[in-house]
Amino acid sequence: MVVTCDIQFNQNECGTYFAGQLVDGSVVLEADKPKNVKAVILNISGFAITKWREKRFGRRRNFSGREDYMESKTYLMGSETSQNFTIQTGKHTYNFACKLPENCPTSFEGLHGCVRYIVKVTLLIPWKFNQTYTRGFTVMKMLDLNYESPQLKIPITSENYRSYCCGPCKTEPLKMQIQLPQAGYVPGQRIPINALVINNTNIPVAEVHYALIMLVRYSSPAPAVNSCLERITMTTAKSESVLRKCTRSLTQELLVPATPPTCLRSCSIIRISYQLEVEARMKGWYSSQTITIPIFIGNVPLWQTPPIIQQQPRSSRMPALTEEAPLQGGESTDKGEQQAVTDVVVEQNIAVTDVQLPTDIYPELPPPSYEESTHTLRGDVNEDDLHAFGPCEFAPLYPVYALPLTLAPTAPVTPETTRGAYINQNFENDKM
C-alpha cells in the first residue's frame, strides 16, 4: 500500500462527544513513495438510516428511511476540476474541526437501522478505484434527568389483576403490585424493585421473573409508510415462588448496562424506549401474568442539588473556511521526514457553544467510564464503500456511572401504599 491514513481526535481517544460540542482532530497521510492523486476529500457526516424486509401475501417488500443531521465536504488537497497532485514521501498532517448541531440524536447501532457519525477521507486516484478511510465517533444527546420531567423523581407504582378458568371454576384473582423509587436512571445504576404478589388462586406461582427491556421502533417514511419493532432483553433476574392462597413481598435489583438514552423525539425514524417487566410464571400449563412499567434512561443521573447552568456562547478559536475550498500543505523538510500541516474548520455559520460535561456540572458526581453496549450490534462504517481500507467495525461508547441505587430509600410495597396506582400503556402496542 502506497498511502495510509490515520484519523485521530484531539484529547479524545475514544471519540465520544455531546451534541453541540466541537469535534477536532487530525488526518495523517503517510506515503512510502510518491503517489499521484486528483484530490483528497474530508467528509464529516451524521445520519440515521432504517432498512428491513417484510413478507406480505407471498411477496417480499423492502422498507427504508433516512434522516441527515450534518454533512460537510472539504478538499484537503486539489479539487474535482484541478490537475493531479503528488503526495510526496513522508507524513502529511491536516487538522480539522467541526461543530456538532445541538439537536443530534445519540449514536446507535441496531438490527434494522442505525444513527451514525463518521469522518471519511477519500483519495481520488486518476484512472483507478478511489481509496477511502473511515472512522466512526460517538455523539450523545445530553439527557440530564434533573431537568427532564419532574415525574422521573417520584415513586412509580403499577398493579394488575388476573383470574384463571371461567364459570363456576373461576379462581379468585392473582394480584401484582410493583413499585419503583423513581422512573429515571442512568447506565451503571441498579433499579430496586419492590413487588407484592397476592395469590388468591389455587395455582402456585413457580417464580417471579424480572427483565429490563429495550424497545426500538424503526420507521419508514412516505410513500411506503411502515414500522417494525425490535425487542431486546438487557438484564434479567428471578425470585422465589409464591404458594397458592399466599401473599409475598419480594425485592430485586436490575443493573442498567451501557446503553443509549431514551430517544422519542430527536430522531423521527428510530425511537428508543425502555420498560421494566415483572412476570409471574404460573405452575403447570397456565399462562403467565405480566406487568410493565416504563423506564426513562438518561446520561446524567438524578442528583440531590442540581445546579443552575448558564452557558455563554463564544466564537470559535479557529477561523472559518468555506466548504470545498482547496487547501495547500506546508513546505516539507527532508525526504525522509516530509510533513504538511493544514488547518480545516467546518462550521455551520454559528458560534461554538461550550457544552459542559457532567463532571463539570456536578463536581461531586464521580466521572463515568465509557463502555460499549453488549446488547446492541457493532456497525460497519465501510458498508457503502467497495474499496475501503482500515478497520470497518464500530461500536458507540456510552457513559456508565458508579452510583448508589437511589437518592433516598423507599418503603416496601404494601396494599395501603398502592392507592392511586395505574396501568401504563405499553410502548409495544403503540401504533405511532
Steps between C-alpha positions, in 0.01 A plus 500: 500500500644836395293731724363433849260723690452544875203704630557625856293706745674758718504413873217253441638156433158332514338755269198579722323837485179666612277672245609862457865436575794560269648190337863569420780273393749431227537295184848351457591376154822300470649400165788259450553638149350782292134450414302687234148601602237729357379615841478407869153561647394516866133422572339527845142379512228392737187315397240240595393218271246220525471194280303177528298253292156354562306223330134577436256297292783290362701803386808652660504875539790724600462795736760766567545852634773759540545818703809726476629714787826641365703480182826676413747461216846655496785453255824440686685490169398587146143508369280312258598736216868544584800325354660205673696551819782291640507385861869502575676239711456549877227618735245769421273626777174690455313634804122528496223627727124473467222616729225245560139623473317542829218261411704193401353170624722251678707250301339158470560176309200268468367207304297704249670837513749731662581857602859544385764774491813453292813674378596382151812577298483424127799491266386567142747301290502559123414199285469272805260424784485764771636421846284576806585499869219533753482538877181514703453709811235509772261791542270516802201723551517648849213359707535632854239329715497800734354721227262253335147435624454537879313168494835322457588585861191363675417135581311316230247225564311262275262212571275253324267206568428174327268206558537152354241262358140615451146436614465305825872407483615862488768571759546796727732760343879497500601852589841654427621838624836642390670811636820680400655790694533707180451469126831648378833314500839504330730214395687364799210543743300212641122519490353388837168323447245441774233249401195383691337181369159415648420151377135429579482224237537125541802509267850560639733753339811306395724809490493875447714610206638854457634649177619839376390529136622731226244571227619646170242604244629549144288706261482538126365838380280567198413363254547155663394591854564216741680413821647198672595432860819347637476366854828457690531345846778684685502366857304221671454361850256271681374447853325233702165335449171605658279224635127494435282701737812689614630856492868575457706820485805472275797725428740484208759715323572538130820657371470755220786413260668729248223606264384805301255733678129511431434654158141584409525839327850580373489233226181450301586158351661327802331520839654341808301427814547287811266312727525276803307174484405288800350163409331254734556160341229262609560135567369258241342599171345824621610817323720754676396839628720795401508857621706774332633837618658756265857598586682813384874463438720811496872569505518739798355352822259652747697696754408650836565865418497560125673830420386785280690475173581813306690451176655798327563457128836598366647522154718223365872516570565412135394699191229355281570386149247457225415144405661346197791748514830351382766500773874497452740315727808653657850457374659162569833438672744235379376205296481256789301731728274693265200650678219728386268662753169660402224630729142430393194635680153380399232716663129561462528884496429510874714559805642212699326452835678326783301192602590413855565138589324339799819512710514878446132553580505285815844509668397233752382262231754225429617512138353227280683236303412452134402149399363315201145369516492120511137462393522706181696434181832617360463701181697492176605855414631382162188319385439748216861501374627219280862613519536599866816459704553476873270367773130474417330405829379773731308495828383816682619554857256617769569651846466258793490634857588335830208622712283385790156361429297815561525832678264389776382156611144397430267294713389151390175476310193439713133504408463836678775670297362410158202731506489693176692238305459482125540268208745652254466497123743251347742653248484171312137563411561855384394531137670839463 
